[in-house]
């Protein structure tokens, strides 16, 4: 294993560095200090050919372009949307920035994705960063100190660990916003097979805000067994949820055990033979089918997180736990991405499940 530090470019007066964590097979993960971003994950297909499976930009300026700002980034303080950009906690009203219409999304314009994360340590197979977000940034209370570690293994496993502590009670609901395509970049990601460890999801309105319901998965929303993503998009039973967001952009309730890391989803390509198994320690998983990418649906996001807009449903037992970090307490977010190659038998099994025409155009 080795870690190489490379100058990636400049943003204003800041030098932006990338950190390439490579194993003995030549597979690697590339991390940027700008936004704590995953720029590349290069892993083998069934034939041993190495290629990148996440969206990234060729320069720091690329991440400032509309539509690219969240590529691979650490998101926070609060992933997803907060209705009207306000919340109440302990009888106090907090007013956040509104950066998506009338709502707040992904921590605002000065969220974690636009912060510089200082590298404070390099190990054989890991890079450690630190950052502080000051009290009042985007309306959030408390000075929050964070430690971020990315680790890549000989077994092609990328682990992200984010530790945080605040001097005031605050929202803390981070995630990683990588866009995945296990085939070639720019190809149709809807042909991937997806399985989500969930039997419930949260319907949303046209703004992507949960309606407050937690529903059993219906046919088009059901990924409790592996199926091609396009199956639901093609279904004659397509529901209002998919119409509202032009595809999938929904939070699933993950079967988890008291914040222990647990399997959340499996993404598989029978074309390349690659498989990604995602583990996380959060109660929810946002599945986004890349509906608003410049090239729509050429990559998908699987974002572990607390339930979106949870503070507006704090009185509902089913919306707990709440994404509150109490002053002085230390908390940990962890996500693990395990990359592997499926066997010929698994390929045959998944292919047998597929009743969608190969030439289907979405």
Secondary structure, 3 states (H helix, E strand, C coil): CEEEEEEEEEECCEEEEEEEEECCCCCEEEEECECCCEEEEEEECCCCCEEECECCCCCHHHHHCCCCCCCCCEECCECCEEHHHEEEECCEEEECCCCECCEEECCCCCCHHHCECEEEEECCCEEEEEEEECCCHHHCCCCEEEEEEEEECCCCEEEEEEEEEECCCEECECEECCEECCCCCCCCHHHCEEEECEEEEECECCCCCECCCCEECCCCCCCCCCEEHHHHHHCCCCCHHHHHHCCCEEEEEECCECCECEEEEEEECCCCCEEEEEEECCCEEEEECCCCCCCCCCCEEEEEECCCCHHHHCCCHHHCCCCEECCCCEEEEEEEEEEEECCHHHHHHHHHHCCCCCCCCC
